[in-house]
Amino acid sequence: MRARQTISAWTPAPSAVFACVLAALLTAWWGSVAEAKGPPVRIGALHNLSGPLGSIGRPSLAGARLAVEQLNAGGGLLGRRVKLVARDGRSDPAVVRAKARQLVRTPQLAAITGLNDTAMALAAARVAEQAHTVLLTSGATSPLVPSQFPGYYFMACFGDNTQAAAGAEFAYRRLGGRTAWLLLDDTTDFTRLLARYFRERYLALGGDILGKDTYAGGTTDFSAQIARIKALPAPPDFLYVASGPDDSGRLVKQLRDAGVDAPIVSGDGYDTPLLLQDAGAAAHDVYFTTHAFLDPKQGTPRQRRFVADYQAAYGVAPTTAFAALGYDAVMLVADAIERARSAKRTAIPAALEATRAFPAVTGAISFAPGLHTPVKEVTVVKADGKGLALAAVLRPDGVPAP
C-alpha cells in the first residue's frame, strides 16, 4: 500500500508569505535539477514480513515506507528522491543473509535498515560489515552485536540488558514482586539474553527466583511447564516470560485457562497484536517492556503525531512500537545523509556516530565512536484483557553489562 501523505495546516505571518513561496519554488526547482542529474537515494529495508516474526515485521516496514513518503514530500535528500528497497527475510536467517547480499550489491544504496530479531540481525550483519555498508537495525535488541560488528552495525532500539533491567525493576518496585518464576524460549538468542539479563538485575534487587523452565519456540502445548508452576508449594508473585511474538498470546491463554493468575511480565516480544488476538480476555495482568506506547491520546507529541500520520497513511493505527522503530531507522539514516552532504555508503558511519539527541519517535538517540547502542527510556505497557494501557516510562537504575 502506498502511503497517503498528510500535511498539517498552518498559517504563516503575512510578512513571511513571499519568503515561504520563494523558498518552496527554489526547493522544487533545485530538487528537479538535482534529480535529473542523479539517481534516487536508495535505502534498504530488510524486514521479516512472513513467518513467526511477521506480526512485528510488517508494521516495521509500514513505518519505514511512511518515513520515505514524508522525506519525498519534503523534497527528498540532497535534492534527490528517496527510494526504499524492501526485502522480505521470511523469518529465516538463510533468507535474510541472501537478501542482505542482494541489498549490498544494489547501486547507490546508502545503508540498510530493518530487522527486529537478534538471530536475523546476525545473519545480515556479517554481510553488511564485509561490504562496508551500514546496517541500522530497527528492533534487534541484543547489545552484543555492535561489538561483534563495530564498524557498520548500529541500533535504533535499546538493548535487551536495558529492557530486562526495566522489567525487573518494575516488577520488584511497582508490582511488589519478591518471588518470580522464569520461563523462556531456549531456542533464540533474543529470549536467552532477555532471561539472563532479567535474572541478573532481579537478583541484584533482592528478588528470589523460585525456579526456571524452558520451552522451544513454536510450542503449542505448555501443559508440562504449567504443571511445574502449579506444583510449587506457594505460587510466585509473578512470572517473567521471555518469548517471541508468535508464542505470546497462545502461552498467556494456556496459563490463564489453567488457573495461573499471577502477573506476567515480558519483553518487547509481547508487543504484537497476537497477544490480544490469541489470548483475548485471558491477557489480563500482563506487562511488557517496549519502545513506545503509540496511542493518539497518550505519549509525547511526536508519538501522537506519528500515530496520526500512520493512521492517515494506512487507515489503521499502528499496532506495535516496531512501526515507530522502522520509521526512526530510516529517519536516522536520512539525517546522517543530510549532515554528511553525501549519500555514499562510505560517508554514513561517521555521520551516524556524530548523531546527538536525534528526536526519534521512540526517544532521543545519540551515538558516538564505539557506542552504537542508544541509551533510551523504556516503556512498560499493561494488557488488561480488553486492550492496552501505558503503565510506566522509566530508565532503569542498574543495567547489566552486555
DAGIWO-V370384 format. One record per residue. SS is DSSP state (H for helix, E for strand, L for the rest). OMEGA is omega in degrees with one decimal (none if undefined). Layout:
BEGIN
ss/omega
SS/OMEGA
SS/OMEGA
END
This chain:
BEGIN
ss/omega
L/178.3
L/-179.2
L/174.9
L/-175.7
L/173.8
L/-179.1
L/-179.2
L/179.0
L/175.3
L/-177.6
L/-179.6
L/173.2
L/-177.1
H/-177.3
H/-177.4
H/-173.1
H/-176.4
H/-179.7
H/-179.6
H/180.0
H/-180.0
H/179.7
H/179.8
H/179.4
H/179.3
H/178.5
H/-179.9
H/-179.9
H/-178.4
H/178.6
H/-178.8
H/178.3
H/-177.4
H/-179.0
H/179.1
H/-176.7
H/-174.2
L/179.3
L/177.4
L/170.9
E/-177.2
E/176.7
E/179.0
E/176.5
E/-177.3
E/-176.2
E/175.4
L/-175.6
L/179.8
L/-177.7
L/-174.0
L/-177.7
L/-176.2
H/-176.0
H/174.3
H/179.5
H/-179.0
H/175.1
H/178.1
H/179.1
H/177.0
H/177.1
H/178.1
H/178.9
H/178.2
H/178.9
H/-178.9
H/176.3
H/-178.9
H/176.7
H/-179.6
H/176.4
H/178.9
L/177.5
L/178.8
L/179.9
E/-180.0
L/-179.9
L/179.9
E/175.4
L/178.5
E/177.2
E/176.9
E/178.0
E/-171.7
E/177.1
E/179.1
E/177.6
L/175.3
L/177.9
L/-177.1
L/-177.2
H/179.5
H/177.9
H/177.8
H/179.5
H/-179.7
H/179.2
H/176.7
H/177.3
H/176.4
H/-175.9
H/-176.8
H/176.5
L/-179.1
L/179.1
L/177.3
L/175.9
E/-179.4
E/-175.6
E/175.4
E/173.9
E/172.3
E/179.0
L/-176.0
L/-177.8
L/-174.2
H/-179.2
H/179.3
H/179.2
H/177.9
H/-179.8
H/-178.0
H/-171.5
H/-179.3
H/178.0
H/-178.1
H/-178.8
H/-179.4
H/179.1
L/-179.9
L/-178.6
L/178.3
L/166.5
E/179.4
E/-177.4
E/177.3
L/-172.2
L/174.7
L/-162.7
L/178.3
L/177.6
L/-178.3
L/-171.4
H/179.7
H/179.2
H/177.3
H/-179.2
L/-167.3
L/-175.4
L/-167.2
L/-178.0
E/178.8
E/-179.3
E/171.0
L/-174.9
L/171.7
L/178.9
L/178.6
H/177.6
H/178.7
H/-177.6
H/177.3
H/176.7
H/177.8
H/177.6
H/178.6
H/-179.1
H/178.3
H/-178.4
H/-176.7
H/-172.3
H/-175.3
H/179.7
L/-178.5
L/-176.8
L/-179.7
L/175.9
E/-177.0
E/169.8
E/-175.1
E/178.9
E/-177.1
E/167.4
E/-175.5
L/-178.3
L/-179.5
L/177.3
H/-177.7
H/-174.6
H/177.3
H/179.1
H/-179.1
H/180.0
H/-179.9
H/-178.7
H/177.2
H/-177.6
H/-177.8
H/-176.8
H/-177.3
H/177.9
H/178.5
H/177.6
H/-177.7
L/178.9
L/-178.6
E/177.0
E/-174.5
E/179.7
E/179.9
E/178.1
E/-177.5
E/171.7
E/178.4
L/178.4
L/-176.8
L/177.8
L/178.8
L/-178.1
L/-178.4
L/-173.9
H/-179.4
H/179.1
H/179.9
H/-180.0
H/-179.8
H/175.5
H/-177.1
H/179.3
L/179.0
L/177.9
L/176.4
L/-178.5
L/176.7
L/177.4
L/176.9
E/173.9
E/168.1
E/-174.8
E/176.6
E/-178.1
L/177.7
L/-174.5
H/-174.7
H/-178.2
H/-165.8
H/-175.3
H/-179.4
H/-179.4
H/179.9
H/-178.3
H/-179.3
H/176.1
H/-178.0
H/179.8
H/179.5
L/177.4
L/175.5
L/-171.8
L/179.2
L/175.5
E/177.6
E/177.8
E/-178.8
E/179.2
L/-173.6
H/169.7
H/177.4
H/179.1
L/-176.8
L/176.1
L/179.6
H/-179.5
H/-179.3
H/179.8
H/-175.0
H/-176.4
H/-179.5
H/-178.0
H/179.5
H/-178.7
L/177.7
E/-176.8
E/176.0
E/-178.8
E/176.1
E/176.7
E/179.2
E/-166.4
L/177.7
L/172.2
L/-173.5
L/-176.2
L/-177.0
L/-177.2
L/-178.7
L/-179.4
L/-178.3
L/175.1
H/179.2
H/177.6
H/179.4
H/177.8
H/177.4
H/178.6
H/-179.2
H/179.9
H/-179.9
H/-179.3
H/177.5
H/-178.2
H/-170.1
H/178.9
L/177.7
L/176.0
L/176.1
L/-175.5
L/-176.2
L/177.8
L/178.3
H/173.5
H/178.9
H/178.6
H/176.3
H/176.4
H/-177.9
H/-177.2
H/178.4
H/-179.0
H/175.4
H/177.0
H/179.4
H/178.8
H/178.8
H/178.8
H/-179.2
H/-178.8
H/177.9
H/-173.5
L/-179.5
L/174.4
L/177.1
L/-174.7
H/178.4
H/-178.3
H/-170.5
H/-175.4
H/-178.3
H/179.0
H/176.7
H/-179.8
H/178.5
L/-179.2
L/178.6
L/174.5
L/176.0
E/-173.5
E/-179.5
E/176.5
L/-176.5
L/176.8
E/-177.3
E/-175.8
E/174.4
L/172.6
L/175.3
E/175.0
L/-178.0
L/178.7
E/-176.2
L/175.7
E/-177.5
L/173.6
L/-173.4
L/172.7
L/-179.5
E/177.3
E/174.4
E/-178.1
E/178.2
E/170.9
E/-177.7
E/-179.2
L/179.0
L/-177.6
L/-177.3
E/178.3
E/177.2
E/179.9
E/-178.0
E/167.3
E/-173.4
E/171.7
L/-174.0
L/-179.3
L/-179.1
L/-178.7
L/178.4
L/175.2
L/179.6
L/none
END
